[in-house]
């Protein structure tokens, strides 16, 4: 019995001693032991010094990771541009000293189908622009005889040059002009996917029996137009067109 009593007393004493070193959950006014306050201050100082010592290492690691990421991105871009250059470096228009020049990055994906479509559009727009400039110059010296619109009593000689002609030509005339351009684009001067960019053919009914190619300067084959046979001369003229 005495042994049990002694054990209970020792256990109670141990619990009391343990609770003396545990911070109570009371308010700010609850007193704490000096050893507890000293331990907390020492722990806080150790943590802050550890954080200060690890901050430069963390910064160096972040800088190194950013450098590795940028280097990998640059290597990927370099490899992609090299593949694109090899894909299109032999196309028409690639001439010294610039070489293959694509500052806008339209061919950065290396898609041959998109490159073909853009090349076809480029040649078509270039030819339309050249025809427009030629017509703008020729009308300064030559005019068709007769009437542009007999019903409106407008002669070709009455049509001014430049943008002023927009207000003189009747609306029916502009409608006819639009229809003619549509016929040219859809049937008279068709770009087939199997032909090189710029090589136009008609797209009429009857397949090869009624369709024909265009020769030098756009002269139809049935009028004696023939393509340039010399490959070097043909390449030179096509490069000049681009």
Secondary structure, DSSP 8 states (H G I E B T S, - for coil): -HHHHHHHHHHHHHHHHHHHTS--SS-TTS---HHHHHHHHHHHHHHHHHHHHHHHHHHHHHHHHHHHHHHHHHHHHHHHHHHHHHHHTTSTT-BTTTBS--TT-TTTT--HHHHHHHHHHHHHHHHHHHHHHHHHHHTTT---SSEEEGGGTEEGGGS-SGGGGGGTS-HHHHHHHHHHHHHIIIIISEE-TTS-TT-EE---TTGGGT--BB-GGG-BGGGT------HHHHHHHHHHH-
